[in-house]
Amino acid sequence: MHVAMIGTGYVGLVSGACFADFGHSVVCVDRDETKIDALRRGVMPIYEPGLDDLVARNVRQGRLTFQTELAPAVAAADAVFIAVGTPSRRGDGHADLSYVHAATREIAKACRGFTVIVTKSTVPVGTGDQVERIAHEVAPDADIAVVSNPEFLREGAAIQDFKRPDRIVVGTEDERARAVMTELYRPLFLNASPLLFTSRRTSELIKYAANAFLATKITFINEIADLCEKVGANVQDVARGIGLDNRIGSKFLHAGPGYGGSCFPKDTLALVRTAQESGAPLRLVETVVGVNDARKSAMARKVVQALNGEVQGATVAMLGLTFKPNTDDMREAPSIAIVHSLLDKGARVRAYDPEGMAEARKVLPGEVTYAKDAYDCAEGADALVLVTEWDAFRALDFKRIKELLKRPVVVDLRNIYRPQEMAAHGFVYESVGRPQPTA
Protein backbone atom coordinates (compact mmCIF):
# COMPACT_ATOMS: atom_id res chain seq x y z
CA MET A 1 0.00 0.00 0.00
CA HIS A 2 1.01 3.66 -0.36
CA VAL A 3 1.45 5.62 2.85
CA ALA A 4 2.12 9.31 3.45
CA MET A 5 3.48 10.13 6.91
CA ILE A 6 3.10 13.81 7.75
CA GLY A 7 5.73 14.70 10.32
CA THR A 8 9.18 13.19 10.86
CA GLY A 9 9.35 13.49 14.61
CA TYR A 10 9.67 10.54 16.91
CA VAL A 11 6.32 8.91 16.06
CA GLY A 12 6.27 9.73 12.37
CA LEU A 13 9.80 8.60 11.62
CA VAL A 14 9.62 5.33 13.55
CA SER A 15 6.14 4.49 12.21
CA GLY A 16 7.08 5.36 8.64
CA ALA A 17 10.25 3.29 8.73
CA CYS A 18 8.44 0.31 10.23
CA PHE A 19 5.60 0.45 7.69
CA ALA A 20 8.22 0.52 4.94
CA ASP A 21 9.91 -2.49 6.50
CA PHE A 22 6.58 -4.32 6.24
CA GLY A 23 6.76 -3.80 2.47
CA HIS A 24 4.56 -0.72 2.07
CA SER A 25 5.65 2.29 0.03
CA VAL A 26 6.12 5.19 2.47
CA VAL A 27 6.80 8.88 1.92
CA CYS A 28 7.68 10.86 5.05
CA VAL A 29 6.88 14.56 4.69
CA ASP A 30 8.24 17.45 6.72
CA ARG A 31 8.46 21.19 6.02
CA ASP A 32 11.89 21.38 7.65
CA GLU A 33 14.23 21.21 4.66
CA THR A 34 17.28 20.80 6.88
CA LYS A 35 15.77 17.76 8.57
CA ILE A 36 14.71 16.20 5.26
CA ASP A 37 18.19 16.74 3.77
CA ALA A 38 19.73 15.10 6.84
CA LEU A 39 17.37 12.13 6.62
CA ARG A 40 18.22 11.64 2.97
CA ARG A 41 21.87 11.49 4.04
CA GLY A 42 21.04 8.95 6.73
CA VAL A 43 21.40 11.36 9.66
CA MET A 44 18.68 10.77 12.26
CA PRO A 45 17.12 13.73 14.11
CA ILE A 46 16.62 11.59 17.22
CA TYR A 47 18.51 8.84 18.99
CA GLU A 48 16.60 5.55 18.90
CA PRO A 49 18.47 2.22 18.91
CA GLY A 50 18.38 0.56 15.49
CA LEU A 51 16.52 3.37 13.73
CA ASP A 52 19.40 4.49 11.50
CA ASP A 53 19.88 0.95 10.16
CA LEU A 54 16.13 0.48 9.65
CA VAL A 55 15.83 3.75 7.72
CA ALA A 56 18.95 3.09 5.63
CA ARG A 57 17.78 -0.39 4.63
CA ASN A 58 14.37 0.75 3.46
CA VAL A 59 15.71 3.83 1.67
CA ARG A 60 18.19 1.60 -0.13
CA GLN A 61 15.40 -0.79 -1.18
CA GLY A 62 13.25 2.07 -2.45
CA ARG A 63 10.35 1.71 -0.02
CA LEU A 64 11.06 4.79 2.09
CA THR A 65 11.57 8.34 0.82
CA PHE A 66 11.66 11.80 2.37
CA GLN A 67 10.34 15.04 0.90
CA THR A 68 9.09 18.50 1.81
CA GLU A 69 6.17 18.62 -0.62
CA LEU A 70 2.97 17.26 0.89
CA ALA A 71 0.59 17.32 -2.09
CA PRO A 72 2.20 14.66 -4.34
CA ALA A 73 2.72 12.30 -1.39
CA VAL A 74 -0.93 12.60 -0.31
CA ALA A 75 -2.32 12.31 -3.86
CA ALA A 76 -0.70 8.89 -4.28
CA ALA A 77 -1.53 7.59 -0.80
CA ASP A 78 -4.11 5.07 0.37
CA ALA A 79 -3.57 6.25 3.95
CA VAL A 80 -2.23 9.58 5.21
CA PHE A 81 -0.96 9.61 8.80
CA ILE A 82 -0.92 12.84 10.78
CA ALA A 83 2.09 12.52 13.10
CA VAL A 84 2.76 16.13 14.04
CA GLY A 85 3.41 17.51 17.50
CA THR A 86 0.65 18.19 20.03
CA PRO A 87 2.52 20.00 22.82
CA SER A 88 0.80 21.34 25.91
CA ARG A 89 -0.80 24.68 25.18
CA ARG A 90 0.49 27.55 27.28
CA GLY A 91 -1.85 28.72 29.97
CA ASP A 92 -4.38 25.91 30.19
CA GLY A 93 -2.54 22.60 29.66
CA HIS A 94 -4.68 21.53 26.72
CA ALA A 95 -3.04 19.81 23.77
CA ASP A 96 -2.15 22.34 21.09
CA LEU A 97 -3.88 21.05 17.94
CA SER A 98 -2.80 23.85 15.63
CA TYR A 99 -0.33 21.59 13.79
CA VAL A 100 -2.96 18.87 13.41
CA HIS A 101 -5.49 21.33 12.00
CA ALA A 102 -2.95 22.86 9.61
CA ALA A 103 -1.90 19.44 8.33
CA THR A 104 -5.54 18.47 7.84
CA ARG A 105 -6.20 21.48 5.62
CA GLU A 106 -3.25 20.69 3.39
CA ILE A 107 -4.11 17.01 3.22
CA ALA A 108 -7.75 17.61 2.29
CA LYS A 109 -6.73 19.80 -0.65
CA ALA A 110 -4.40 17.11 -1.99
CA CYS A 111 -6.54 13.96 -1.63
CA ARG A 112 -7.32 12.07 -4.85
CA GLY A 113 -9.79 9.20 -4.69
CA PHE A 114 -10.74 7.43 -1.48
CA THR A 115 -8.20 8.31 1.22
CA VAL A 116 -7.99 7.35 4.88
CA ILE A 117 -6.72 10.18 7.08
CA VAL A 118 -5.24 8.69 10.25
CA THR A 119 -4.51 10.66 13.42
CA LYS A 120 -1.36 9.08 14.82
CA SER A 121 -0.56 12.09 16.98
CA THR A 122 -1.83 11.91 20.56
CA VAL A 123 -5.01 13.98 20.50
CA PRO A 124 -7.90 14.67 22.91
CA VAL A 125 -11.29 13.04 22.57
CA GLY A 126 -13.23 14.60 19.71
CA THR A 127 -10.22 15.60 17.62
CA GLY A 128 -11.19 13.15 14.89
CA ASP A 129 -14.51 14.96 14.60
CA GLN A 130 -12.65 18.25 14.18
CA VAL A 131 -10.34 16.76 11.54
CA GLU A 132 -13.30 15.41 9.61
CA ARG A 133 -15.14 18.73 9.76
CA ILE A 134 -12.09 20.74 8.65
CA ALA A 135 -11.35 18.33 5.80
CA HIS A 136 -14.91 18.57 4.45
CA GLU A 137 -14.91 22.35 4.80
CA VAL A 138 -11.71 22.60 2.76
CA ALA A 139 -12.66 19.93 0.19
CA PRO A 140 -16.44 19.23 0.31
CA ASP A 141 -16.22 16.62 -2.45
CA ALA A 142 -13.24 14.73 -1.05
CA ASP A 143 -13.83 11.00 -0.51
CA ILE A 144 -12.20 10.53 2.88
CA ALA A 145 -12.55 8.64 6.15
CA VAL A 146 -10.92 9.87 9.35
CA VAL A 147 -9.49 7.21 11.63
CA SER A 148 -7.85 7.27 15.08
CA ASN A 149 -4.79 5.02 15.44
CA PRO A 150 -2.89 6.00 18.61
CA GLU A 151 0.74 5.04 19.06
CA PHE A 152 2.05 3.07 22.04
CA LEU A 153 5.79 3.39 21.45
CA ARG A 154 8.30 3.48 24.28
CA GLU A 155 11.32 5.61 23.56
CA GLY A 156 14.34 3.34 23.47
CA ALA A 157 12.24 0.34 22.38
CA ALA A 158 10.03 1.90 19.71
CA ILE A 159 10.88 -0.40 16.81
CA GLN A 160 10.22 -3.49 18.91
CA ASP A 161 6.97 -1.97 20.16
CA PHE A 162 5.78 -1.19 16.64
CA LYS A 163 6.63 -4.61 15.23
CA ARG A 164 5.51 -6.66 18.24
CA PRO A 165 2.77 -4.57 19.83
CA ASP A 166 0.58 -5.57 22.75
CA ARG A 167 -2.33 -4.28 20.70
CA ILE A 168 -3.20 -2.12 17.71
CA VAL A 169 -6.10 0.24 18.39
CA VAL A 170 -8.08 1.56 15.42
CA GLY A 171 -11.00 3.92 15.88
CA THR A 172 -13.38 3.84 12.92
CA GLU A 173 -16.87 2.74 12.00
CA ASP A 174 -16.25 3.08 8.26
CA GLU A 175 -15.96 -0.34 6.60
CA ARG A 176 -13.71 0.89 3.76
CA ALA A 177 -11.35 2.48 6.28
CA ARG A 178 -11.39 -0.67 8.35
CA ALA A 179 -10.28 -2.67 5.31
CA VAL A 180 -7.42 -0.26 4.60
CA MET A 181 -6.18 -0.34 8.19
CA THR A 182 -6.44 -4.14 8.31
CA GLU A 183 -4.29 -4.40 5.18
CA LEU A 184 -1.74 -1.93 6.54
CA TYR A 185 -1.23 -3.99 9.69
CA ARG A 186 -1.64 -7.40 8.07
CA PRO A 187 2.11 -8.22 8.45
CA LEU A 188 1.58 -8.19 12.23
CA PHE A 189 -1.08 -10.90 12.10
CA LEU A 190 1.72 -13.49 12.03
CA ASN A 191 2.63 -12.33 15.54
CA ALA A 192 -1.03 -12.63 16.57
CA SER A 193 -1.06 -8.95 17.56
CA PRO A 194 -4.60 -8.04 18.67
CA LEU A 195 -6.24 -5.55 16.29
CA LEU A 196 -8.87 -3.75 18.34
CA PHE A 197 -11.49 -1.80 16.40
CA THR A 198 -13.49 0.75 18.38
CA SER A 199 -15.35 3.99 17.80
CA ARG A 200 -13.09 6.94 17.01
CA ARG A 201 -13.69 8.72 20.31
CA THR A 202 -13.07 5.52 22.27
CA SER A 203 -9.76 5.03 20.50
CA GLU A 204 -8.68 8.57 21.33
CA LEU A 205 -9.49 8.08 25.00
CA ILE A 206 -7.70 4.71 25.19
CA LYS A 207 -4.36 6.42 24.56
CA TYR A 208 -4.84 9.01 27.31
CA ALA A 209 -6.27 6.49 29.76
CA ALA A 210 -3.32 4.14 29.23
CA ASN A 211 -0.72 6.84 29.85
CA ALA A 212 -2.58 8.20 32.87
CA PHE A 213 -2.78 4.73 34.40
CA LEU A 214 0.95 4.10 33.92
CA ALA A 215 1.78 7.53 35.32
CA THR A 216 -0.38 6.68 38.33
CA LYS A 217 1.54 3.43 38.94
CA ILE A 218 4.84 5.32 38.87
CA THR A 219 3.57 8.00 41.23
CA PHE A 220 2.03 5.43 43.56
CA ILE A 221 5.28 3.52 44.05
CA ASN A 222 7.17 6.78 44.50
CA GLU A 223 4.89 7.76 47.36
CA ILE A 224 5.23 4.27 48.84
CA ALA A 225 9.01 4.80 48.62
CA ASP A 226 8.65 7.93 50.75
CA LEU A 227 6.72 5.93 53.32
CA CYS A 228 9.33 3.17 53.24
CA GLU A 229 12.03 5.67 54.14
CA LYS A 230 10.02 6.79 57.18
CA VAL A 231 9.20 3.32 58.51
CA GLY A 232 12.36 1.44 57.57
CA ALA A 233 10.90 -0.74 54.80
CA ASN A 234 12.39 -1.55 51.39
CA VAL A 235 10.40 -0.27 48.40
CA GLN A 236 11.98 -2.76 46.00
CA ASP A 237 10.70 -5.65 48.09
CA VAL A 238 7.31 -3.97 48.40
CA ALA A 239 7.15 -3.54 44.62
CA ARG A 240 8.10 -7.15 44.06
CA GLY A 241 5.59 -8.30 46.65
CA ILE A 242 2.69 -6.48 45.02
CA GLY A 243 3.92 -6.95 41.46
CA LEU A 244 3.75 -10.73 41.73
CA ASP A 245 -0.01 -10.29 41.98
CA ASN A 246 -1.19 -10.83 38.38
CA ARG A 247 -3.88 -8.22 38.88
CA ILE A 248 -1.18 -5.58 39.49
CA GLY A 249 1.91 -6.67 37.54
CA SER A 250 5.53 -5.65 38.08
CA LYS A 251 5.99 -3.06 35.33
CA PHE A 252 6.17 0.66 36.19
CA LEU A 253 6.74 -0.11 39.86
CA HIS A 254 10.30 1.20 40.03
CA ALA A 255 10.74 4.04 42.49
CA GLY A 256 12.70 7.02 41.24
CA PRO A 257 12.70 10.77 40.64
CA GLY A 258 9.34 10.90 38.84
CA TYR A 259 8.14 10.46 35.28
CA GLY A 260 9.10 12.72 32.39
CA GLY A 261 9.38 12.57 28.63
CA SER A 262 7.21 13.61 25.73
CA CYS A 263 4.07 11.68 26.69
CA PHE A 264 3.13 11.26 30.34
CA PRO A 265 3.44 14.91 31.48
CA LYS A 266 1.50 16.46 28.62
CA ASP A 267 -1.01 13.61 28.25
CA THR A 268 -1.99 13.52 31.92
CA LEU A 269 -2.40 17.29 31.90
CA ALA A 270 -4.50 17.23 28.71
CA LEU A 271 -6.69 14.46 30.13
CA VAL A 272 -7.24 16.46 33.32
CA ARG A 273 -8.34 19.49 31.31
CA THR A 274 -10.66 17.45 29.07
CA ALA A 275 -12.26 15.78 32.09
CA GLN A 276 -12.78 19.11 33.87
CA GLU A 277 -14.44 20.67 30.85
CA SER A 278 -16.62 17.58 30.36
CA GLY A 279 -17.92 17.82 33.92
CA ALA A 280 -16.25 14.56 35.01
CA PRO A 281 -13.07 15.66 36.82
CA LEU A 282 -10.41 12.99 37.33
CA ARG A 283 -9.28 13.77 40.87
CA LEU A 284 -6.85 10.86 40.96
CA VAL A 285 -5.02 12.01 37.83
CA GLU A 286 -5.01 15.61 39.06
CA THR A 287 -3.21 14.45 42.20
CA VAL A 288 -0.75 12.35 40.17
CA VAL A 289 0.23 15.42 38.14
CA GLY A 290 0.79 17.52 41.27
CA VAL A 291 2.72 14.86 43.16
CA ASN A 292 5.00 14.13 40.21
CA ASP A 293 5.82 17.79 39.64
CA ALA A 294 6.77 18.23 43.30
CA ARG A 295 8.83 15.04 43.37
CA LYS A 296 11.37 16.18 40.77
CA SER A 297 12.41 19.19 42.80
CA ALA A 298 12.34 17.18 46.01
CA MET A 299 15.08 14.88 44.70
CA ALA A 300 17.60 17.70 45.10
CA ARG A 301 16.94 17.56 48.84
CA LYS A 302 18.36 14.05 48.89
CA VAL A 303 21.62 15.42 47.59
CA VAL A 304 21.60 18.21 50.18
CA GLN A 305 20.87 15.68 52.94
CA ALA A 306 23.71 13.40 51.80
CA LEU A 307 26.07 16.38 51.96
CA ASN A 308 24.85 17.29 55.47
CA GLY A 309 23.49 20.55 54.09
CA GLU A 310 26.93 21.67 52.92
CA VAL A 311 25.93 22.33 49.32
CA GLN A 312 27.01 25.97 48.90
CA GLY A 313 30.05 25.88 46.62
CA ALA A 314 30.02 22.08 46.41
CA THR A 315 30.41 20.33 43.06
CA VAL A 316 27.70 17.80 42.25
CA ALA A 317 28.40 15.25 39.50
CA MET A 318 25.24 14.06 37.75
CA LEU A 319 25.25 10.85 35.71
CA GLY A 320 22.36 10.76 33.25
CA LEU A 321 20.25 13.67 32.07
CA THR A 322 17.62 12.23 29.72
CA PHE A 323 14.27 11.22 31.20
CA LYS A 324 15.08 7.55 30.57
CA PRO A 325 17.94 5.54 29.02
CA ASN A 326 18.29 4.76 25.29
CA THR A 327 16.99 8.14 24.17
CA ASP A 328 18.30 11.68 23.83
CA ASP A 329 14.93 13.12 24.90
CA MET A 330 15.19 15.81 27.57
CA ARG A 331 11.52 16.82 27.57
CA GLU A 332 10.27 17.12 31.16
CA ALA A 333 13.29 15.14 32.38
CA PRO A 334 13.63 15.04 36.19
CA SER A 335 17.23 16.15 35.80
CA ILE A 336 16.07 19.63 34.76
CA ALA A 337 14.34 20.39 38.07
CA ILE A 338 17.19 18.79 40.03
CA VAL A 339 19.81 20.92 38.29
CA HIS A 340 17.85 24.12 38.86
CA SER A 341 17.33 23.31 42.54
CA LEU A 342 21.01 22.54 43.11
CA LEU A 343 22.14 25.69 41.32
CA ASP A 344 19.67 27.74 43.36
CA LYS A 345 21.24 26.33 46.52
CA GLY A 346 24.69 27.45 45.42
CA ALA A 347 26.07 24.18 44.10
CA ARG A 348 28.15 23.73 40.97
CA VAL A 349 26.85 21.06 38.59
CA ARG A 350 28.90 18.85 36.29
CA ALA A 351 27.05 16.33 34.12
CA TYR A 352 27.48 13.42 31.73
CA ASP A 353 24.96 11.55 29.59
CA PRO A 354 25.84 9.00 26.88
CA GLU A 355 23.43 10.46 24.30
CA GLY A 356 21.61 13.46 25.74
CA MET A 357 24.17 16.23 26.22
CA ALA A 358 23.44 18.03 22.95
CA GLU A 359 19.76 18.26 23.87
CA ALA A 360 20.61 19.04 27.50
CA ARG A 361 22.57 22.12 26.46
CA LYS A 362 19.35 23.52 24.93
CA VAL A 363 17.33 23.29 28.15
CA LEU A 364 19.75 23.41 31.08
CA PRO A 365 21.34 26.60 32.45
CA GLY A 366 24.65 27.67 31.02
CA GLU A 367 26.38 27.18 34.39
CA VAL A 368 26.29 23.38 33.93
CA THR A 369 29.58 21.91 32.70
CA TYR A 370 29.73 18.67 30.73
CA ALA A 371 32.14 15.78 31.13
CA LYS A 372 33.51 13.29 28.60
CA ASP A 373 32.57 10.19 30.63
CA ALA A 374 31.40 9.07 34.06
CA TYR A 375 34.87 9.19 35.63
CA ASP A 376 35.69 12.61 34.25
CA CYS A 377 32.36 13.73 35.70
CA ALA A 378 33.20 12.36 39.15
CA GLU A 379 36.70 13.85 39.43
CA GLY A 380 36.90 16.33 42.30
CA ALA A 381 33.15 16.31 42.95
CA ASP A 382 31.63 16.40 46.42
CA ALA A 383 28.81 14.02 45.46
CA LEU A 384 27.93 11.68 42.60
CA VAL A 385 24.23 11.52 41.66
CA LEU A 386 22.81 8.74 39.47
CA VAL A 387 19.81 10.24 37.68
CA THR A 388 19.23 8.03 34.60
CA GLU A 389 19.83 4.27 34.60
CA TRP A 390 21.93 3.94 31.45
CA ASP A 391 23.64 0.54 31.10
CA ALA A 392 26.97 2.37 31.14
CA PHE A 393 26.34 3.30 34.79
CA ARG A 394 25.40 -0.18 36.02
CA ALA A 395 28.92 -1.50 36.61
CA LEU A 396 31.01 1.50 37.63
CA ASP A 397 34.46 0.95 39.13
CA PHE A 398 33.74 2.30 42.60
CA LYS A 399 37.29 1.92 43.79
CA ARG A 400 38.23 4.39 41.07
CA ILE A 401 35.16 6.54 41.73
CA LYS A 402 36.07 6.84 45.40
CA GLU A 403 39.59 7.95 44.53
CA LEU A 404 38.22 10.59 42.14
CA LEU A 405 35.56 12.08 44.42
CA LYS A 406 36.46 14.77 46.92
CA ARG A 407 33.90 13.28 49.31
CA PRO A 408 32.66 9.65 49.15
CA VAL A 409 29.00 10.56 48.64
CA VAL A 410 26.73 8.77 46.16
CA VAL A 411 23.04 9.54 45.68
CA ASP A 412 21.37 6.82 43.63
CA LEU A 413 17.95 8.01 42.41
CA ARG A 414 17.38 4.81 40.40
CA ASN A 415 18.37 2.21 43.02
CA ILE A 416 20.93 0.70 40.67
CA TYR A 417 23.28 -0.45 43.44
CA ARG A 418 22.88 -2.40 46.67
CA PRO A 419 23.11 -0.33 49.85
CA GLN A 420 25.29 -2.79 51.76
CA GLU A 421 27.80 -3.05 48.91
CA MET A 422 28.08 0.71 48.72
CA ALA A 423 28.59 0.89 52.46
CA ALA A 424 31.30 -1.75 52.18
CA HIS A 425 33.05 0.49 49.64
CA GLY A 426 33.00 3.23 52.29
CA PHE A 427 30.45 5.50 50.65
CA VAL A 428 27.80 7.67 52.20
CA TYR A 429 25.01 6.23 50.09
CA GLU A 430 21.50 7.58 49.63
CA SER A 431 18.88 5.77 47.52
CA VAL A 432 15.10 5.86 47.09
CA GLY A 433 12.79 4.06 49.48
CA ARG A 434 15.38 1.75 51.00
CA PRO A 435 16.88 1.58 54.52
CA GLN A 436 20.13 3.43 55.02
CA PRO A 437 23.13 1.04 54.95
CA THR A 438 25.55 0.74 57.82
CA ALA A 439 29.26 0.75 57.06
SULUR-V453293 format. One record per run of one state. SS is the DSSP state (H for helix, E for strand, L for the rest). FROM is the first residue (numbers start at 1). LEN is the number of residues. If there is no record, write none. Layout:
ss: [SS SS]
from: [FROM FROM]
len: [LEN LEN]
This chain:
ss: [L E L H L E L H L H L E L H L E L E L E L H L E L H L E L H L E L H L H L E L H L H L H L H L E L H L E L H L E L H L E L H L H L E L H L E L]
from: [1 2 7 10 22 25 30 33 41 51 61 64 68 70 76 79 83 88 89 95 96 98 111 115 120 127 139 144 149 158 164 167 172 175 185 186 192 194 199 200 232 235 244 264 278 283 307 315 320 334 345 348 353 357 364 369 371 374 379 383 387 391 394 398 405 409 413 419 425 428 431]
len: [1 5 3 12 3 5 3 8 10 10 3 4 2 6 3 4 5 1 6 1 2 13 4 5 7 12 5 5 9 6 3 5 3 10 1 6 2 5 1 32 3 9 20 14 5 24 8 5 14 11 3 5 4 7 5 2 3 5 4 4 4 3 4 7 4 4 6 6 3 3 9]
